[in-house]
Amino acid sequence: MKLSFRLPAARVAGICLLIGVASLVHAKDSALNYLAAGKPEAASILPPPPFPDSAEQNADLDTVRRVSRLATPVEVAAAMSEKKFSVFNFTPAVGTYFTEASLPKTAAFFEKIQSDAANVTDAGKDFFKRPRPYVIDRTLANGKLETSFSYPSGHSTESMVLALVLADLLPDKHDEIILHARQMGWHRVQIGRHYPTDIYAGRVLAQAIVKQFKKNDQFTSDFNAAKAEIAAAQTAAKN
């Protein structure tokens, strides 16, 4: 059953200003690379977010307020720098050899992965239609604001999808990679873009997406090509 958010008229007007053109601004290429249409489906996997004006919703929003107040300038700057990101945001966790210039096959592979993850996440956002925290509390609005819905978090989903696949390629760096993705997701709470429940939902959805990837033969082929390219780059970096 689809969850419908019913908000006061004044609040609806504010939402319309922010997300009324979301389908134009935030639209993704509909072509999928390693996934079948509708698999996985966020609406079937994730529980609905907290109901508007419920105690659970109020607690979720209070957490955003508290976390954003406590965020340091360094954390805020890091969060803002991640508005656009790729697998190469993980270079600090992997090593200096891990660059787009030296790993073109790997770069192309992860671009496809991230595109698929974005498609799944966008479908979930459009299903649940949860307003962003700053739509409910305008004191949380800062900088250039997103025009899409809030649940699940695209940053949390996409970064964790990238991390799970990258950690499979580089198991010796598993913990560092996963931690980096978790931090990227949490940064979104620190700047008031998402609720904690949006972030947690993204992590769950990411696991379902990667599980589906592994059923695809082309994914396996491209994964193996990326693994060989990374191994060669590691060897070259040591010499």
C-alpha positions in Angstrom: 0.0 0.0 0.0 1.4 3.3 -1.0 2.0 5.8 1.8 0.5 9.2 1.2 1.7 12.3 3.1 -1.0 14.8 3.9 0.3 18.2 4.9 -1.3 21.6 5.6 -1.9 23.7 2.5 0.8 26.2 3.4 3.3 23.5 3.7 2.2 21.9 0.5 2.9 25.2 -1.3 6.4 25.2 0.0 6.9 21.7 -1.2 5.7 22.5 -4.6 8.2 25.3 -4.9 11.0 22.9 -4.0 10.0 19.7 -5.8 7.4 20.7 -8.3 10.0 20.3 -11.1 11.8 17.4 -9.6 11.1 15.1 -12.5 12.8 17.5 -14.8 15.8 18.5 -12.7 16.5 15.1 -11.1 15.6 12.9 -14.0 18.0 10.0 -14.7 18.7 8.1 -17.9 16.1 5.3 -17.8 18.4 2.8 -19.5 19.6 0.1 -17.1 22.9 -1.7 -17.4 23.0 -4.6 -15.0 19.4 -4.7 -13.6 16.1 -5.9 -14.9 13.3 -3.3 -14.8 11.7 -3.2 -11.3 14.4 -5.4 -9.7 15.0 -4.6 -7.0 12.0 -2.4 -6.2 12.5 0.0 -3.3 8.7 0.0 -2.6 8.7 -3.7 -2.0 11.9 -3.9 0.0 11.8 -0.8 2.3 9.3 -0.1 5.0 7.5 3.3 4.6 9.2 6.2 6.4 7.6 7.6 9.6 4.2 9.1 9.2 3.9 12.9 9.1 3.4 14.5 12.5 3.9 11.1 14.3 6.2 10.8 17.3 8.6 8.8 15.2 8.7 11.5 12.5 9.3 14.2 15.2 12.1 12.2 16.7 13.7 11.8 13.3 13.5 15.5 12.6 14.8 16.4 16.1 17.9 14.2 15.3 18.5 16.2 12.1 18.3 19.4 14.0 20.7 18.2 16.7 23.2 16.6 14.3 23.3 19.6 12.0 23.9 22.0 14.9 26.9 19.8 16.1 28.4 19.4 12.6 31.9 21.0 12.4 32.9 23.3 9.5 35.2 20.5 8.2 32.3 18.0 8.2 30.0 20.5 6.5 32.6 21.3 3.8 33.1 17.6 3.2 29.4 17.1 2.8 29.0 20.0 0.4 31.9 18.7 -1.7 30.1 15.4 -2.2 27.0 16.8 -3.9 28.4 15.1 -7.0 30.5 12.1 -6.5 31.9 8.9 -8.1 33.8 5.8 -7.1 37.0 7.9 -7.0 35.7 9.6 -3.9 37.0 6.4 -2.3 40.6 7.0 -3.4 41.7 8.1 0.1 40.4 4.7 1.4 42.0 2.7 -1.4 45.3 4.4 -2.4 46.7 7.1 -4.6 46.9 4.8 -7.6 43.1 4.6 -7.7 42.4 7.3 -10.3 40.1 7.7 -13.3 43.0 8.4 -15.6 44.8 5.1 -14.7 41.6 3.0 -14.5 39.3 3.8 -17.5 37.6 0.4 -17.6 37.0 0.6 -13.9 35.6 4.1 -14.2 33.2 3.0 -16.9 32.1 0.0 -14.9 31.3 2.1 -11.8 29.5 4.8 -13.8 27.1 2.1 -15.0 26.7 0.8 -11.4 26.0 4.2 -10.1 23.5 5.0 -12.8 21.6 1.8 -12.1 21.5 2.6 -8.4 20.2 6.1 -9.0 17.4 4.7 -11.1 16.3 2.3 -8.4 16.5 5.1 -5.7 14.6 7.6 -7.8 11.8 5.2 -8.2 11.7 4.7 -4.5 11.7 8.5 -3.9 8.8 9.0 -6.3 6.8 6.2 -4.6 7.2 7.3 -1.0 7.3 11.1 -1.7 8.7 12.0 1.6 9.5 15.8 1.9 13.1 16.8 2.8 13.8 17.9 6.4 14.2 21.5 5.3 10.8 21.5 3.7 9.3 20.8 7.1 11.7 23.0 9.1 13.0 25.9 7.0 15.7 26.7 9.5 17.5 23.6 8.1 17.7 25.1 4.6 21.2 26.1 3.5 23.0 26.4 0.2 21.6 25.1 -3.0 18.8 22.7 -2.1 17.8 19.4 -3.8 14.5 19.3 -5.6 13.9 15.5 -5.2 12.1 13.7 -2.4 13.9 12.4 0.7 13.4 8.7 1.2 15.5 6.7 0.5 18.7 8.8 0.3 20.3 8.7 -3.1 23.7 9.5 -1.6 23.5 6.8 0.9 22.2 4.2 -1.6 24.7 5.1 -4.4 27.7 5.4 -2.2 27.0 2.1 -0.5 26.4 0.4 -3.8 29.8 1.7 -5.0 31.4 0.7 -1.7 30.0 -2.9 -1.7 31.2 -3.6 -5.2 34.6 -1.9 -4.6 35.1 -3.8 -1.4 34.5 -7.1 -3.3 37.3 -5.9 -5.7 39.6 -4.9 -2.9 38.8 -7.1 0.1 41.9 -6.0 2.0 40.4 -2.5 2.0 36.9 -3.6 2.9 36.4 -1.9 6.2 38.0 1.4 5.1 35.7 1.5 2.0 32.5 0.7 3.8 33.3 3.3 6.5 33.9 5.9 3.9 30.5 5.2 2.3 28.8 5.3 5.7 30.4 8.7 6.4 29.2 10.0 3.0 25.6 9.0 3.9 25.8 10.6 7.4 27.1 13.8 6.0 23.7 14.3 4.4 22.1 14.4 7.9 24.8 16.8 9.0 23.8 19.4 6.4 20.0 18.8 6.9 19.4 17.2 3.5 18.2 13.8 4.9 16.7 12.1 7.9 18.7 9.3 9.6 15.9 6.9 8.4 16.6 8.0 4.8 20.2 7.0 5.3 19.5 3.6 6.9 17.0 2.8 4.1 19.7 3.6 1.5 22.1 1.1 3.0 19.5 -1.6 3.0 18.5 -0.8 -0.6 22.1 -0.9 -1.6 22.5 -4.5 -0.5 19.5 -5.5 -2.5 20.9 -3.7 -5.6 24.3 -5.4 -5.4 22.6 -8.8 -4.9 20.8 -8.3 -8.2 23.9 -7.1 -10.0 25.6 -10.4 -9.2 22.9 -12.3 -11.1 23.9 -10.5 -14.3 26.5 -12.1 -16.6 27.6 -8.7 -18.0 28.2 -7.4 -14.5 30.4 -10.4 -13.8 32.4 -9.9 -17.0 32.9 -6.2 -16.3 33.7 -6.9 -12.7 36.5 -9.3 -13.7 37.9 -6.7 -16.2 37.9 -4.1 -13.5 39.7 -6.5 -11.1 42.4 -7.2 -13.7 42.9 -3.5 -14.4 43.1 -2.6 -10.7 45.7 -5.4 -10.2 47.8 -4.0 -13.0 47.6 -0.5 -11.6 48.6 -1.8 -8.2 51.6 -3.5 -9.7 52.6 -0.4 -11.6 52.3 1.7 -8.5 54.8 -0.5 -6.7 57.4 -0.4 -9.4 
